[in-house]
Amino acid sequence: MPGTFVPSYLNLIRSGRFDERLRRAFHRMRRCDLCPRRCRVDRLRDSRKTFCRSGSRAVVASYGPHFGEERPLVGRHGSGTIFFGYCNLACVFCQNWDISQGRELGRPVSSATLAAMMLSLQQQGCHNINLVSPTHVVAPILAAVRLAAHRGLRLPLVYNTGGYDCPETLALLDGIVDIYMPDMKFADSAIAVRLTGVPDYAEVNRAAVAAMHRQVGDLVIDAQGIARRGLLIRHLVLPDNLAGTDRITAFLAEQRSRDTYLNLMDQYHPCYKADRYPPLDRRPTATELRQARRWAEKCGLWRFDKG
């Protein structure tokens, strides 16, 4: 890699503090509270009673260079994505529902196999390791990162999450994750509960985004246009402003930073169960998409990646 970039986790490993984070992550799986659902199930023994249906191993649906992510992640050689099966949310409009809630969930892998995937992505020239839906598998991810780092992994880690993350788990990731990329799906939990399956999405999400920003700051992009560290927000514009775009952009500008890098996504289309939940049974209009961008600009946000 060009320049003198050193991924955060490498410094933590060299300091000897990484192993304690790893131990704590697996300990918390014994009465699992790694995500805000706090199922309190021993995932080292039984995954049947957990919402995420995940045990001690991560389930990987697919991995490889991805060229459809944000520009600072993709660069010339792609973002090294690892798609994990299952999720801690149950969004009725999920565009990856076959991976998160369906039948194409993938296979459980050992930490050694997951580490080999990371190293393979590095060997293919990818600019980062992009962990997609990682919240429920933080512990096996950390085990794999430790192995991969000892074998030469030097890419930044991207924590690509639905945004329903608890502060205790984010604290475990402090000094390990280089780039946080959370969704901000909804500004109002009263709307979100019916569409995501959790009663407190908005409150938990705002607290998580604040914690992420405190850890890594605004997105830093190098001379080659590649993201190295920082926060990148994804927000999907929904019809009838169901997502509360005006409130989310105001939160980012007023309570985080006007330099927040925002992907104001315009690609919503009805899928999975969305046709049962009007107005999610239609795409946003061109007028609604223009209004979403105006709200962001009015708040003073200026770093956009339209996707």
N, C-alpha and C positions, 0 to 999 in steps of 0.2 A: 504494500500500500504506500502511496506517496506521502511525504511529510513525516511528522513525528507523532502521529496519533497513537495513543495507547488506550485501549478500552478500559472502562472503569473496573470491570471485574478482575482484570489482571493485577491492578494495584492492590485490590482487596486480598487476592490470593497470595501475593508476595508479602503482604503484611501479616499473614497468618490468621486473618479474621474471617475468611470466607467459610471455613469449616464449621464455625459456630453458627453462622446463618443457615447452612445446610442442615445441621443437626436440629435447629429450632423448627425449620420448615417441616421436616419429617415428623418431629414430635407433635406438631399441631395437627397432623393427619390422624393421630390416634383418637382424637375427638374433634373431627375436622371443623375448623373455623377459618380456613384459608380464604373463603369468600363471605360476603355479608349474609348469605343464607344460613351459615353456621349450623349445618346439619348434625353436628356432634356425633358422627358415626366414625368408628375405627376403620378407616380406609385401608389400613395395612392388612386387615383381615377380611373385610366384607364391603363391597361397593354397591350392593343391591338396594340399600336404603338411602343412598345419597341422591340428591337431585341430579348431580352431574353424571351419575352412573359410572364413575371412574374410581379405580382402585389405586394401588401404589405405583402403577406404571402409567406413563402417558400413552394415549392412543393417537397415532399419527394417521391422518387421512391421506396426505400427500405432501411432497416437498419438491422444491426446485426453484430456479430463477423465475422471477415474476416481473413482467414489464407493464403491468396495469396499475401499479401503486403510484404514490405521489412522486413527482419528478425528483426531489432531493434524495429519495430512497432508491430510485431505479437507475439513475445515471446511464452509463453506456452498457453495463453488464447485468443489470437486473438486481432486484431485491431478493435475497435468499430466504424465501418463505417456507415455513413449516406450518402446515394446517393441522391443528389438533382436533380430534373428534370430541363431540359433546360440548356443552356450554353451561354456564350458570344462569343464563337467561332463557326465556321461552318466547321470543318475539314472533308474533303471528305473521309478520311480513319479512321474515329472515330470508335473505337472498342466497344463503348457504345452508338452508334448512336440511338438505340431505346429509350434510356433515354434522351439523349441530343437533338435529332432532330426528333425523331420518334413518335410513338403512345403510348409507355409504359412509360408515363411521371410521373405518380404518382398522388398524390392528395395534394391540399393545406392544410396546417396544421397550427394551432394556435401556438403561442409561448409557451403556456403551454403544448401542445402536443409534440412539439419538445423538450422541457425540459424533459418531461417524457421519451422520447426515450433515451436521454443522460443518465439519471439516470438508466434506464433499462440496458443499455450497461455496466455501471459501476457495477451494481448488478450481471451481468453475468460474471464478472471477467476480462473484457477487459482492456487493458493497456493504452488506450487513446481514445479520441473521434476524429475520422477521418472524417473530413468534405470534402466530395468529390464534386468538382465543386461548391465552395461556393461564388465565386466572386460577382455574381449578387444578392445574398441573404444575404449579410453581416449584414444588419440591423435586420432582423428577427432572425438571428443567435445570435447576441449580446443580443437581448431581451430574448431569450431562455437560454443563458448562465447565465445571471443574475438570472433568476428564479431558474435554476438548482443548481447554486452555493449556494443560500440561502437554498436549500433543501438537500445539502450535496455533490454536485459534487466536486470531487477532482482530476480528471484525466487531464493530459495535452491535449491541443487542437492541432490537426494537421490540417493545412490549405493546403489541397490537391488540387492544382489548375493547370489549363492549362497554367498558366504563363503570361496571358494577364491581368495584374493588374496595376492600376494607383497609383501613390505615395500618393495621398491624402487619398485613402482608406486604404492603408498600414499603413499610419500614425495613422489612427483611431485604428488599430489593435496592435500598438506598446504597449507592456506590457500586452496584452491579449492572443495573440497566442504564444504558446511555441515552436512548431515545424512547420516550413514552408517546404512544399514539392511541389515545382513548377516543371512543365515540362519546359525543354528548347527544344522546338520542332525544331526550324530552326535558323540558323545563318544568313540567308539572307532573307530580307523582300521581295525582288523581286521574290523569289521562294515561300515564304510563302503566299503571297497574293492570289494566285490562289488556294491554298490548305487549307487555314484556313478562308478566307473571310475577313481578315483585312490587310490594306496596310502597317502597321508599326510594325508587330509582333516582329521582331528581336530587334529593338531599345527599344520598350516598355519592352520586356522581360528581356533584360540585365539590364535596370534600375531597374526593379522590383526585380530581383535577388540580385542586389547590395543593395537595401533598406532592403530586408529581412535579408541579411547577417549582415548588420550593426545592426539590431535589436537583433538578437539571436545568431550570431556567428556560429562557426563550431558545428557539431552535437556532443552532449554529451550523452554518453551511460553509464548506471550505472553498478554495479557489477553483476547484473542479466542479462546483455545484452540488457536492455530495453532503448530506446531513451527517454530522458527527455526534452531536449531543443536543438535547433539549426536548421541548414539548411541541407536538404537532397534533392539533385537534381535528377530528372528523365530525362533521355534522351533516346529516342527510335531511334535505329540505322535503317536507311532506305537504300534501294538499291541505288547504284550509288552515295553514300554519299550525297544524296539529302538534308539531314538534316544539313550538314556541321559539322560533328562530330569533325573534326580536329580543326575548329575555336571555337567551343563551349568549348571543353576541354582546349584549350589555354586560352580562356577568364577566365575560372574558376581558372586555375592554376596561371595565371599572374596577373589578376585583382581582384581576390577574395582570395582564399587560396588553397594551395596544400593539405591541410587537409580536403577539401570539401568531404563530403560523396556523392558518385555518384552511382546511379543505372543505369548502361549502359545496357539498355534493349535490348534483342536479340529476342523478341517474335513477331516482326512485321509479320503480314500476311494480305493479301488483304481482305478488307471487306468494306461494305457500297458501296461507289461509286468509290473505288480505282481502279477498273479495267478499268476505263475511263481515267486514268491519269498515263500512263507509265512513269517511271519504277515502279510505285506503284502497278502494277499488278503482282508483284512477290515478294517473300521473299528475304531478303539479303542472299548472299552466305556465306558459312563458311569462305572463304577468306576475304570477306568484314567485317565480324564480328571480325575476328582476327585483321584486320587492325585498326578497331575502338578502340580496347583495346590497341594496340600498340601506337596509338596517345595519348591516355590518360596517359599511363605509361611514354611516352617520355616527356610529359609536367611536370611530377613529381607527378601526382595524384596517390594515392595509396589506398584510402579507397573505395572499390568497393562492391556493392551488385549486383551480376549478376542475372537478373530476366527476 
